[in-house]
Amino acid sequence: MISWRGLRDRRAARRGAEHEGRRVVVAADWAITLAVRRAAGGPVRVTPEDVRAWAAEHFLLDVPEPLAADVLAARLELRGHG
């Protein structure tokens, strides 16, 4: 009989990593949205620390600074602010 336990564990780990990645993207999007609202037509100022704070508050997630900076830069460019 073939044991699929290893495959199941790998798939679960991959799903968990993908979910955490999506939560970092959501935190970056919310940090940008809040910065745009604060800017009221002026320059948008958002930092990786804003992303980390939002993720910590809403997802209890500790995002490493380099990851927050990379995701923030990508999302700013996607949304036309970069």
Secondary structure as a PSIPRED ss2 file (coil, helix, strand):
# PSIPRED VFORMAT (PSIPRED V4.0)

   1 M C   1.000  0.000  0.000
   2 I C   1.000  0.000  0.000
   3 S C   1.000  0.000  0.000
   4 W C   1.000  0.000  0.000
   5 R H   0.000  1.000  0.000
   6 G H   0.000  1.000  0.000
   7 L H   0.000  1.000  0.000
   8 R H   0.000  1.000  0.000
   9 D H   0.000  1.000  0.000
  10 R H   0.000  1.000  0.000
  11 R H   0.000  1.000  0.000
  12 A H   0.000  1.000  0.000
  13 A H   0.000  1.000  0.000
  14 R H   0.000  1.000  0.000
  15 R H   0.000  1.000  0.000
  16 G H   0.000  1.000  0.000
  17 A H   0.000  1.000  0.000
  18 E H   0.000  1.000  0.000
  19 H H   0.000  1.000  0.000
  20 E H   0.000  1.000  0.000
  21 G H   0.000  1.000  0.000
  22 R H   0.000  1.000  0.000
  23 R H   0.000  1.000  0.000
  24 V H   0.000  1.000  0.000
  25 V H   0.000  1.000  0.000
  26 V H   0.000  1.000  0.000
  27 A H   0.000  1.000  0.000
  28 A H   0.000  1.000  0.000
  29 D H   0.000  1.000  0.000
  30 W H   0.000  1.000  0.000
  31 A H   0.000  1.000  0.000
  32 I H   0.000  1.000  0.000
  33 T H   0.000  1.000  0.000
  34 L H   0.000  1.000  0.000
  35 A H   0.000  1.000  0.000
  36 V H   0.000  1.000  0.000
  37 R H   0.000  1.000  0.000
  38 R H   0.000  1.000  0.000
  39 A H   0.000  1.000  0.000
  40 A C   1.000  0.000  0.000
  41 G C   1.000  0.000  0.000
  42 G C   1.000  0.000  0.000
  43 P C   1.000  0.000  0.000
  44 V C   1.000  0.000  0.000
  45 R C   1.000  0.000  0.000
  46 V C   1.000  0.000  0.000
  47 T C   1.000  0.000  0.000
  48 P H   0.000  1.000  0.000
  49 E H   0.000  1.000  0.000
  50 D H   0.000  1.000  0.000
  51 V H   0.000  1.000  0.000
  52 R H   0.000  1.000  0.000
  53 A H   0.000  1.000  0.000
  54 W H   0.000  1.000  0.000
  55 A H   0.000  1.000  0.000
  56 A H   0.000  1.000  0.000
  57 E H   0.000  1.000  0.000
  58 H H   0.000  1.000  0.000
  59 F H   0.000  1.000  0.000
  60 L C   1.000  0.000  0.000
  61 L C   1.000  0.000  0.000
  62 D C   1.000  0.000  0.000
  63 V C   1.000  0.000  0.000
  64 P C   1.000  0.000  0.000
  65 E H   0.000  1.000  0.000
  66 P H   0.000  1.000  0.000
  67 L H   0.000  1.000  0.000
  68 A H   0.000  1.000  0.000
  69 A H   0.000  1.000  0.000
  70 D H   0.000  1.000  0.000
  71 V H   0.000  1.000  0.000
  72 L H   0.000  1.000  0.000
  73 A H   0.000  1.000  0.000
  74 A H   0.000  1.000  0.000
  75 R H   0.000  1.000  0.000
  76 L H   0.000  1.000  0.000
  77 E H   0.000  1.000  0.000
  78 L H   0.000  1.000  0.000
  79 R C   1.000  0.000  0.000
  80 G C   1.000  0.000  0.000
  81 H C   1.000  0.000  0.000
  82 G C   1.000  0.000  0.000
